[in-house]
Amino acid sequence: MNEDAVKVIKVTRTEFELSDGRIYEHPLPFEPDEVPTVEEFQEFYDHWKNILSFGNGGKASNYG
């Protein structure tokens, strides 16, 4: 599977699951009434994946 095609398929209070089967714990668990939807979490995931990826020349998008 193309890494760019990886999608968030499940989000719980303590972890999230990707379409390639990987499961990650959240650094801090969400409060029960603050768990984002899959669509909301996909936006967070894509944003941070872009910032942390090596393909961006090692620069953060908000760095001058």
mmCIF file of the N, C-alpha and C atoms, coordinates in Angstrom:
data_MODEL
# 
_entry.id   MODEL 
# 
loop_
_atom_site.group_PDB 
_atom_site.id 
_atom_site.type_symbol 
_atom_site.label_atom_id 
_atom_site.label_alt_id 
_atom_site.label_comp_id 
_atom_site.label_asym_id 
_atom_site.label_entity_id 
_atom_site.label_seq_id 
_atom_site.pdbx_PDB_ins_code 
_atom_site.Cartn_x 
_atom_site.Cartn_y 
_atom_site.Cartn_z 
_atom_site.occupancy 
_atom_site.B_iso_or_equiv 
_atom_site.pdbx_formal_charge 
_atom_site.auth_seq_id 
_atom_site.auth_comp_id 
_atom_site.auth_asym_id 
_atom_site.auth_atom_id 
_atom_site.pdbx_PDB_model_num 
ATOM 1   N N  . MET A 1 1  ? 0.846   -1.182 0.000  1.00 0.00 ? 1  MET A N  1 
ATOM 2   C CA . MET A 1 1  ? 0.000   0.000  0.000  1.00 0.00 ? 1  MET A CA 1 
ATOM 3   C C  . MET A 1 1  ? 0.884   1.235  0.000  1.00 0.00 ? 1  MET A C  1 
ATOM 4   N N  . ASN A 1 2  ? 0.559   2.201  -0.828 1.00 0.00 ? 2  ASN A N  1 
ATOM 5   C CA . ASN A 1 2  ? 1.279   3.460  -0.890 1.00 0.00 ? 2  ASN A CA 1 
ATOM 6   C C  . ASN A 1 2  ? 1.135   4.176  0.448  1.00 0.00 ? 2  ASN A C  1 
ATOM 7   N N  . GLU A 1 3  ? 2.248   4.662  0.996  1.00 0.00 ? 3  GLU A N  1 
ATOM 8   C CA . GLU A 1 3  ? 2.211   5.311  2.310  1.00 0.00 ? 3  GLU A CA 1 
ATOM 9   C C  . GLU A 1 3  ? 1.285   6.519  2.306  1.00 0.00 ? 3  GLU A C  1 
ATOM 10  N N  . ASP A 1 4  ? 1.208   7.241  1.170  1.00 0.00 ? 4  ASP A N  1 
ATOM 11  C CA . ASP A 1 4  ? 0.327   8.401  1.090  1.00 0.00 ? 4  ASP A CA 1 
ATOM 12  C C  . ASP A 1 4  ? -1.139  8.003  1.134  1.00 0.00 ? 4  ASP A C  1 
ATOM 13  N N  . ALA A 1 5  ? -1.451  6.743  0.826  1.00 0.00 ? 5  ALA A N  1 
ATOM 14  C CA . ALA A 1 5  ? -2.832  6.279  0.801  1.00 0.00 ? 5  ALA A CA 1 
ATOM 15  C C  . ALA A 1 5  ? -3.293  5.769  2.166  1.00 0.00 ? 5  ALA A C  1 
ATOM 16  N N  . VAL A 1 6  ? -2.431  5.784  3.166  1.00 0.00 ? 6  VAL A N  1 
ATOM 17  C CA . VAL A 1 6  ? -2.801  5.291  4.493  1.00 0.00 ? 6  VAL A CA 1 
ATOM 18  C C  . VAL A 1 6  ? -3.857  6.214  5.091  1.00 0.00 ? 6  VAL A C  1 
ATOM 19  N N  . LYS A 1 7  ? -4.927  5.612  5.561  1.00 0.00 ? 7  LYS A N  1 
ATOM 20  C CA . LYS A 1 7  ? -6.033  6.376  6.136  1.00 0.00 ? 7  LYS A CA 1 
ATOM 21  C C  . LYS A 1 7  ? -6.296  5.935  7.566  1.00 0.00 ? 7  LYS A C  1 
ATOM 22  N N  . VAL A 1 8  ? -6.793  6.850  8.353  1.00 0.00 ? 8  VAL A N  1 
ATOM 23  C CA . VAL A 1 8  ? -7.236  6.549  9.709  1.00 0.00 ? 8  VAL A CA 1 
ATOM 24  C C  . VAL A 1 8  ? -8.583  5.846  9.585  1.00 0.00 ? 8  VAL A C  1 
ATOM 25  N N  . ILE A 1 9  ? -8.705  4.666  10.206 1.00 0.00 ? 9  ILE A N  1 
ATOM 26  C CA . ILE A 1 9  ? -9.971  3.936  10.102 1.00 0.00 ? 9  ILE A CA 1 
ATOM 27  C C  . ILE A 1 9  ? -10.700 3.816  11.438 1.00 0.00 ? 9  ILE A C  1 
ATOM 28  N N  . LYS A 1 10 ? -9.986  4.110  12.545 1.00 0.00 ? 10 LYS A N  1 
ATOM 29  C CA . LYS A 1 10 ? -10.622 3.993  13.859 1.00 0.00 ? 10 LYS A CA 1 
ATOM 30  C C  . LYS A 1 10 ? -9.900  4.907  14.839 1.00 0.00 ? 10 LYS A C  1 
ATOM 31  N N  . VAL A 1 11 ? -10.669 5.589  15.668 1.00 0.00 ? 11 VAL A N  1 
ATOM 32  C CA . VAL A 1 11 ? -10.109 6.446  16.712 1.00 0.00 ? 11 VAL A CA 1 
ATOM 33  C C  . VAL A 1 11 ? -10.861 6.148  18.005 1.00 0.00 ? 11 VAL A C  1 
ATOM 34  N N  . THR A 1 12 ? -10.104 5.846  19.053 1.00 0.00 ? 12 THR A N  1 
ATOM 35  C CA . THR A 1 12 ? -10.704 5.656  20.369 1.00 0.00 ? 12 THR A CA 1 
ATOM 36  C C  . THR A 1 12 ? -10.092 6.666  21.326 1.00 0.00 ? 12 THR A C  1 
ATOM 37  N N  . ARG A 1 13 ? -10.487 6.604  22.552 1.00 0.00 ? 13 ARG A N  1 
ATOM 38  C CA . ARG A 1 13 ? -9.954  7.500  23.582 1.00 0.00 ? 13 ARG A CA 1 
ATOM 39  C C  . ARG A 1 13 ? -8.445  7.335  23.750 1.00 0.00 ? 13 ARG A C  1 
ATOM 40  N N  . THR A 1 14 ? -7.928  6.117  23.545 1.00 0.00 ? 14 THR A N  1 
ATOM 41  C CA . THR A 1 14 ? -6.527  5.828  23.853 1.00 0.00 ? 14 THR A CA 1 
ATOM 42  C C  . THR A 1 14 ? -5.642  5.522  22.650 1.00 0.00 ? 14 THR A C  1 
ATOM 43  N N  . GLU A 1 15 ? -6.230  5.241  21.470 1.00 0.00 ? 15 GLU A N  1 
ATOM 44  C CA . GLU A 1 15 ? -5.405  4.845  20.325 1.00 0.00 ? 15 GLU A CA 1 
ATOM 45  C C  . GLU A 1 15 ? -6.116  5.133  19.011 1.00 0.00 ? 15 GLU A C  1 
ATOM 46  N N  . PHE A 1 16 ? -5.336  4.987  17.908 1.00 0.00 ? 16 PHE A N  1 
ATOM 47  C CA . PHE A 1 16 ? -5.934  5.088  16.581 1.00 0.00 ? 16 PHE A CA 1 
ATOM 48  C C  . PHE A 1 16 ? -5.361  3.999  15.697 1.00 0.00 ? 16 PHE A C  1 
ATOM 49  N N  . GLU A 1 17 ? -6.143  3.589  14.707 1.00 0.00 ? 17 GLU A N  1 
ATOM 50  C CA . GLU A 1 17 ? -5.749  2.510  13.797 1.00 0.00 ? 17 GLU A CA 1 
ATOM 51  C C  . GLU A 1 17 ? -5.726  3.033  12.373 1.00 0.00 ? 17 GLU A C  1 
ATOM 52  N N  . LEU A 1 18 ? -4.689  2.594  11.619 1.00 0.00 ? 18 LEU A N  1 
ATOM 53  C CA . LEU A 1 18 ? -4.543  2.985  10.223 1.00 0.00 ? 18 LEU A CA 1 
ATOM 54  C C  . LEU A 1 18 ? -4.972  1.854  9.301  1.00 0.00 ? 18 LEU A C  1 
ATOM 55  N N  . SER A 1 19 ? -5.254  2.194  8.052  1.00 0.00 ? 19 SER A N  1 
ATOM 56  C CA . SER A 1 19 ? -5.759  1.220  7.084  1.00 0.00 ? 19 SER A CA 1 
ATOM 57  C C  . SER A 1 19 ? -4.758  0.123  6.752  1.00 0.00 ? 19 SER A C  1 
ATOM 58  N N  . ASP A 1 20 ? -3.484  0.326  7.079  1.00 0.00 ? 20 ASP A N  1 
ATOM 59  C CA . ASP A 1 20 ? -2.489  -0.721 6.830  1.00 0.00 ? 20 ASP A CA 1 
ATOM 60  C C  . ASP A 1 20 ? -2.310  -1.643 8.039  1.00 0.00 ? 20 ASP A C  1 
ATOM 61  N N  . GLY A 1 21 ? -3.155  -1.472 9.063  1.00 0.00 ? 21 GLY A N  1 
ATOM 62  C CA . GLY A 1 21 ? -3.129  -2.355 10.228 1.00 0.00 ? 21 GLY A CA 1 
ATOM 63  C C  . GLY A 1 21 ? -2.350  -1.838 11.416 1.00 0.00 ? 21 GLY A C  1 
ATOM 64  N N  . ARG A 1 22 ? -1.567  -0.779 11.237 1.00 0.00 ? 22 ARG A N  1 
ATOM 65  C CA . ARG A 1 22 ? -0.806  -0.233 12.369 1.00 0.00 ? 22 ARG A CA 1 
ATOM 66  C C  . ARG A 1 22 ? -1.757  0.418  13.376 1.00 0.00 ? 22 ARG A C  1 
ATOM 67  N N  . ILE A 1 23 ? -1.440  0.227  14.658 1.00 0.00 ? 23 ILE A N  1 
ATOM 68  C CA . ILE A 1 23 ? -2.213  0.821  15.747 1.00 0.00 ? 23 ILE A CA 1 
ATOM 69  C C  . ILE A 1 23 ? -1.237  1.577  16.639 1.00 0.00 ? 23 ILE A C  1 
ATOM 70  N N  . TYR A 1 24 ? -1.579  2.827  16.956 1.00 0.00 ? 24 TYR A N  1 
ATOM 71  C CA . TYR A 1 24 ? -0.730  3.667  17.789 1.00 0.00 ? 24 TYR A CA 1 
ATOM 72  C C  . TYR A 1 24 ? -1.525  4.193  18.975 1.00 0.00 ? 24 TYR A C  1 
ATOM 73  N N  . GLU A 1 25 ? -0.853  4.285  20.118 1.00 0.00 ? 25 GLU A N  1 
ATOM 74  C CA . GLU A 1 25 ? -1.457  4.923  21.287 1.00 0.00 ? 25 GLU A CA 1 
ATOM 75  C C  . GLU A 1 25 ? -1.309  6.432  21.145 1.00 0.00 ? 25 GLU A C  1 
ATOM 76  N N  . HIS A 1 26 ? -2.299  7.183  21.640 1.00 0.00 ? 26 HIS A N  1 
ATOM 77  C CA . HIS A 1 26 ? -2.185  8.636  21.708 1.00 0.00 ? 26 HIS A CA 1 
ATOM 78  C C  . HIS A 1 26 ? -1.194  8.966  22.826 1.00 0.00 ? 26 HIS A C  1 
ATOM 79  N N  . PRO A 1 27 ? -0.373  10.014 22.666 1.00 0.00 ? 27 PRO A N  1 
ATOM 80  C CA . PRO A 1 27 ? 0.549   10.396 23.744 1.00 0.00 ? 27 PRO A CA 1 
ATOM 81  C C  . PRO A 1 27 ? -0.196  10.688 25.048 1.00 0.00 ? 27 PRO A C  1 
ATOM 82  N N  . LEU A 1 28 ? -1.343  11.326 24.931 1.00 0.00 ? 28 LEU A N  1 
ATOM 83  C CA . LEU A 1 28 ? -2.220  11.589 26.071 1.00 0.00 ? 28 LEU A CA 1 
ATOM 84  C C  . LEU A 1 28 ? -3.620  11.165 25.658 1.00 0.00 ? 28 LEU A C  1 
ATOM 85  N N  . PRO A 1 29 ? -4.303  10.392 26.484 1.00 0.00 ? 29 PRO A N  1 
ATOM 86  C CA . PRO A 1 29 ? -5.654  9.953  26.094 1.00 0.00 ? 29 PRO A CA 1 
ATOM 87  C C  . PRO A 1 29 ? -6.618  11.133 26.027 1.00 0.00 ? 29 PRO A C  1 
ATOM 88  N N  . PHE A 1 30 ? -7.588  11.025 25.139 1.00 0.00 ? 30 PHE A N  1 
ATOM 89  C CA . PHE A 1 30 ? -8.649  12.026 25.049 1.00 0.00 ? 30 PHE A CA 1 
ATOM 90  C C  . PHE A 1 30 ? -9.642  11.813 26.186 1.00 0.00 ? 30 PHE A C  1 
ATOM 91  N N  . GLU A 1 31 ? -10.297 12.881 26.588 1.00 0.00 ? 31 GLU A N  1 
ATOM 92  C CA . GLU A 1 31 ? -11.425 12.754 27.503 1.00 0.00 ? 31 GLU A CA 1 
ATOM 93  C C  . GLU A 1 31 ? -12.549 12.075 26.726 1.00 0.00 ? 31 GLU A C  1 
ATOM 94  N N  . PRO A 1 32 ? -13.404 11.315 27.386 1.00 0.00 ? 32 PRO A N  1 
ATOM 95  C CA . PRO A 1 32 ? -14.460 10.589 26.665 1.00 0.00 ? 32 PRO A CA 1 
ATOM 96  C C  . PRO A 1 32 ? -15.317 11.465 25.757 1.00 0.00 ? 32 PRO A C  1 
ATOM 97  N N  . ASP A 1 33 ? -15.580 12.697 26.160 1.00 0.00 ? 33 ASP A N  1 
ATOM 98  C CA . ASP A 1 33 ? -16.420 13.576 25.343 1.00 0.00 ? 33 ASP A CA 1 
ATOM 99  C C  . ASP A 1 33 ? -15.629 14.397 24.326 1.00 0.00 ? 33 ASP A C  1 
ATOM 100 N N  . GLU A 1 34 ? -14.309 14.150 24.205 1.00 0.00 ? 34 GLU A N  1 
ATOM 101 C CA . GLU A 1 34 ? -13.465 14.907 23.285 1.00 0.00 ? 34 GLU A CA 1 
ATOM 102 C C  . GLU A 1 34 ? -12.826 14.046 22.199 1.00 0.00 ? 34 GLU A C  1 
ATOM 103 N N  . VAL A 1 35 ? -13.212 12.791 22.073 1.00 0.00 ? 35 VAL A N  1 
ATOM 104 C CA . VAL A 1 35 ? -12.624 11.909 21.055 1.00 0.00 ? 35 VAL A CA 1 
ATOM 105 C C  . VAL A 1 35 ? -13.044 12.426 19.683 1.00 0.00 ? 35 VAL A C  1 
ATOM 106 N N  . PRO A 1 36 ? -12.067 12.744 18.808 1.00 0.00 ? 36 PRO A N  1 
ATOM 107 C CA . PRO A 1 36 ? -12.421 13.256 17.486 1.00 0.00 ? 36 PRO A CA 1 
ATOM 108 C C  . PRO A 1 36 ? -13.010 12.163 16.597 1.00 0.00 ? 36 PRO A C  1 
ATOM 109 N N  . THR A 1 37 ? -13.731 12.590 15.575 1.00 0.00 ? 37 THR A N  1 
ATOM 110 C CA . THR A 1 37 ? -14.224 11.638 14.581 1.00 0.00 ? 37 THR A CA 1 
ATOM 111 C C  . THR A 1 37 ? -13.046 11.157 13.743 1.00 0.00 ? 37 THR A C  1 
ATOM 112 N N  . VAL A 1 38 ? -13.253 10.102 12.982 1.00 0.00 ? 38 VAL A N  1 
ATOM 113 C CA . VAL A 1 38 ? -12.206 9.603  12.081 1.00 0.00 ? 38 VAL A CA 1 
ATOM 114 C C  . VAL A 1 38 ? -11.790 10.712 11.117 1.00 0.00 ? 38 VAL A C  1 
ATOM 115 N N  . GLU A 1 39 ? -12.751 11.443 10.579 1.00 0.00 ? 39 GLU A N  1 
ATOM 116 C CA . GLU A 1 39 ? -12.457 12.512 9.624  1.00 0.00 ? 39 GLU A CA 1 
ATOM 117 C C  . GLU A 1 39 ? -11.639 13.628 10.273 1.00 0.00 ? 39 GLU A C  1 
ATOM 118 N N  . GLU A 1 40 ? -12.006 14.028 11.491 1.00 0.00 ? 40 GLU A N  1 
ATOM 119 C CA . GLU A 1 40 ? -11.253 15.061 12.201 1.00 0.00 ? 40 GLU A CA 1 
ATOM 120 C C  . GLU A 1 40 ? -9.831  14.592 12.489 1.00 0.00 ? 40 GLU A C  1 
ATOM 121 N N  . PHE A 1 41 ? -9.693  13.350 12.942 1.00 0.00 ? 41 PHE A N  1 
ATOM 122 C CA . PHE A 1 41 ? -8.368  12.845 13.278 1.00 0.00 ? 41 PHE A CA 1 
ATOM 123 C C  . PHE A 1 41 ? -7.518  12.675 12.024 1.00 0.00 ? 41 PHE A C  1 
ATOM 124 N N  . GLN A 1 42 ? -8.126  12.339 10.887 1.00 0.00 ? 42 GLN A N  1 
ATOM 125 C CA . GLN A 1 42 ? -7.386  12.223 9.625  1.00 0.00 ? 42 GLN A CA 1 
ATOM 126 C C  . GLN A 1 42 ? -6.717  13.557 9.291  1.00 0.00 ? 42 GLN A C  1 
ATOM 127 N N  . GLU A 1 43 ? -7.407  14.658 9.547  1.00 0.00 ? 43 GLU A N  1 
ATOM 128 C CA . GLU A 1 43 ? -6.819  15.980 9.306  1.00 0.00 ? 43 GLU A CA 1 
ATOM 129 C C  . GLU A 1 43 ? -5.600  16.199 10.192 1.00 0.00 ? 43 GLU A C  1 
ATOM 130 N N  . PHE A 1 44 ? -5.687  15.855 11.490 1.00 0.00 ? 44 PHE A N  1 
ATOM 131 C CA . PHE A 1 44 ? -4.532  15.968 12.390 1.00 0.00 ? 44 PHE A CA 1 
ATOM 132 C C  . PHE A 1 44 ? -3.385  15.093 11.894 1.00 0.00 ? 44 PHE A C  1 
ATOM 133 N N  . TYR A 1 45 ? -3.709  13.854 11.550 1.00 0.00 ? 45 TYR A N  1 
ATOM 134 C CA . TYR A 1 45 ? -2.701  12.890 11.109 1.00 0.00 ? 45 TYR A CA 1 
ATOM 135 C C  . TYR A 1 45 ? -1.975  13.404 9.868  1.00 0.00 ? 45 TYR A C  1 
ATOM 136 N N  . ASP A 1 46 ? -2.733  13.846 8.867  1.00 0.00 ? 46 ASP A N  1 
ATOM 137 C CA . ASP A 1 46 ? -2.127  14.345 7.627  1.00 0.00 ? 46 ASP A CA 1 
ATOM 138 C C  . ASP A 1 46 ? -1.259  15.569 7.888  1.00 0.00 ? 46 ASP A C  1 
ATOM 139 N N  . HIS A 1 47 ? -1.727  16.471 8.738  1.00 0.00 ? 47 HIS A N  1 
ATOM 140 C CA . HIS A 1 47 ? -0.975  17.684 9.067  1.00 0.00 ? 47 HIS A CA 1 
ATOM 141 C C  . HIS A 1 47 ? 0.378   17.336 9.691  1.00 0.00 ? 47 HIS A C  1 
ATOM 142 N N  . TRP A 1 48 ? 0.368   16.497 10.723 1.00 0.00 ? 48 TRP A N  1 
ATOM 143 C CA . TRP A 1 48 ? 1.609   16.165 11.416 1.00 0.00 ? 48 TRP A CA 1 
ATOM 144 C C  . TRP A 1 48 ? 2.499   15.249 10.593 1.00 0.00 ? 48 TRP A C  1 
ATOM 145 N N  . LYS A 1 49 ? 1.905   14.383 9.784  1.00 0.00 ? 49 LYS A N  1 
ATOM 146 C CA . LYS A 1 49 ? 2.710   13.538 8.899  1.00 0.00 ? 49 LYS A CA 1 
ATOM 147 C C  . LYS A 1 49 ? 3.489   14.411 7.925  1.00 0.00 ? 49 LYS A C  1 
ATOM 148 N N  . ASN A 1 50 ? 2.860   15.441 7.395  1.00 0.00 ? 50 ASN A N  1 
ATOM 149 C CA . ASN A 1 50 ? 3.515   16.356 6.471  1.00 0.00 ? 50 ASN A CA 1 
ATOM 150 C C  . ASN A 1 50 ? 4.657   17.105 7.161  1.00 0.00 ? 50 ASN A C  1 
ATOM 151 N N  . ILE A 1 51 ? 4.429   17.592 8.365  1.00 0.00 ? 51 ILE A N  1 
ATOM 152 C CA . ILE A 1 51 ? 5.464   18.329 9.094  1.00 0.00 ? 51 ILE A CA 1 
ATOM 153 C C  . ILE A 1 51 ? 6.644   17.434 9.439  1.00 0.00 ? 51 ILE A C  1 
ATOM 154 N N  . LEU A 1 52 ? 6.369   16.206 9.841  1.00 0.00 ? 52 LEU A N  1 
ATOM 155 C CA . LEU A 1 52 ? 7.426   15.312 10.311 1.00 0.00 ? 52 LEU A CA 1 
ATOM 156 C C  . LEU A 1 52 ? 8.076   14.479 9.217  1.00 0.00 ? 52 LEU A C  1 
ATOM 157 N N  . SER A 1 53 ? 7.562   14.530 8.003  1.00 0.00 ? 53 SER A N  1 
ATOM 158 C CA . SER A 1 53 ? 8.123   13.689 6.938  1.00 0.00 ? 53 SER A CA 1 
ATOM 159 C C  . SER A 1 53 ? 9.471   14.238 6.484  1.00 0.00 ? 53 SER A C  1 
ATOM 160 N N  . PHE A 1 54 ? 10.337  13.338 6.040  1.00 0.00 ? 54 PHE A N  1 
ATOM 161 C CA . PHE A 1 54 ? 11.657  13.724 5.562  1.00 0.00 ? 54 PHE A CA 1 
ATOM 162 C C  . PHE A 1 54 ? 11.591  14.348 4.179  1.00 0.00 ? 54 PHE A C  1 
ATOM 163 N N  . GLY A 1 55 ? 10.500  14.177 3.471  1.00 0.00 ? 55 GLY A N  1 
ATOM 164 C CA . GLY A 1 55 ? 10.360  14.694 2.117  1.00 0.00 ? 55 GLY A CA 1 
ATOM 165 C C  . GLY A 1 55 ? 10.156  16.189 2.031  1.00 0.00 ? 55 GLY A C  1 
ATOM 166 N N  . ASN A 1 56 ? 10.043  16.876 3.158  1.00 0.00 ? 56 ASN A N  1 
ATOM 167 C CA . ASN A 1 56 ? 9.806   18.316 3.107  1.00 0.00 ? 56 ASN A CA 1 
ATOM 168 C C  . ASN A 1 56 ? 11.090  19.121 3.263  1.00 0.00 ? 56 ASN A C  1 
ATOM 169 N N  . GLY A 1 57 ? 12.235  18.509 3.058  1.00 0.00 ? 57 GLY A N  1 
ATOM 170 C CA . GLY A 1 57 ? 13.501  19.211 3.153  1.00 0.00 ? 57 GLY A CA 1 
ATOM 171 C C  . GLY A 1 57 ? 13.943  19.490 4.576  1.00 0.00 ? 57 GLY A C  1 
ATOM 172 N N  . GLY A 1 58 ? 13.288  18.872 5.545  1.00 0.00 ? 58 GLY A N  1 
ATOM 173 C CA . GLY A 1 58 ? 13.675  19.045 6.935  1.00 0.00 ? 58 GLY A CA 1 
ATOM 174 C C  . GLY A 1 58 ? 13.218  20.349 7.551  1.00 0.00 ? 58 GLY A C  1 
ATOM 175 N N  . LYS A 1 59 ? 12.319  21.067 6.879  1.00 0.00 ? 59 LYS A N  1 
ATOM 176 C CA . LYS A 1 59 ? 11.838  22.337 7.402  1.00 0.00 ? 59 LYS A CA 1 
ATOM 177 C C  . LYS A 1 59 ? 10.382  22.216 7.818  1.00 0.00 ? 59 LYS A C  1 
ATOM 178 N N  . ALA A 1 60 ? 10.077  22.815 8.937  1.00 0.00 ? 60 ALA A N  1 
ATOM 179 C CA . ALA A 1 60 ? 8.677   22.875 9.361  1.00 0.00 ? 60 ALA A CA 1 
ATOM 180 C C  . ALA A 1 60 ? 7.951   23.879 8.478  1.00 0.00 ? 60 ALA A C  1 
ATOM 181 N N  . SER A 1 61 ? 6.687   23.623 8.196  1.00 0.00 ? 61 SER A N  1 
ATOM 182 C CA . SER A 1 61 ? 5.941   24.477 7.279  1.00 0.00 ? 61 SER A CA 1 
ATOM 183 C C  . SER A 1 61 ? 5.755   25.897 7.806  1.00 0.00 ? 61 SER A C  1 
ATOM 184 N N  . ASN A 1 62 ? 5.848   26.110 9.110  1.00 0.00 ? 62 ASN A N  1 
ATOM 185 C CA . ASN A 1 62 ? 5.669   27.451 9.663  1.00 0.00 ? 62 ASN A CA 1 
ATOM 186 C C  . ASN A 1 62 ? 6.999   28.098 10.035 1.00 0.00 ? 62 ASN A C  1 
ATOM 187 N N  . TYR A 1 63 ? 8.093   27.558 9.542  1.00 0.00 ? 63 TYR A N  1 
ATOM 188 C CA . TYR A 1 63 ? 9.414   28.094 9.865  1.00 0.00 ? 63 TYR A CA 1 
ATOM 189 C C  . TYR A 1 63 ? 9.892   28.940 8.704  1.00 0.00 ? 63 TYR A C  1 
ATOM 190 N N  . GLY A 1 64 ? 10.260  30.207 8.992  1.00 0.00 ? 64 GLY A N  1 
ATOM 191 C CA . GLY A 1 64 ? 10.670  31.208 8.020  1.00 0.00 ? 64 GLY A CA 1 
ATOM 192 C C  . GLY A 1 64 ? 11.626  30.751 7.043  1.00 0.00 ? 64 GLY A C  1 
# 
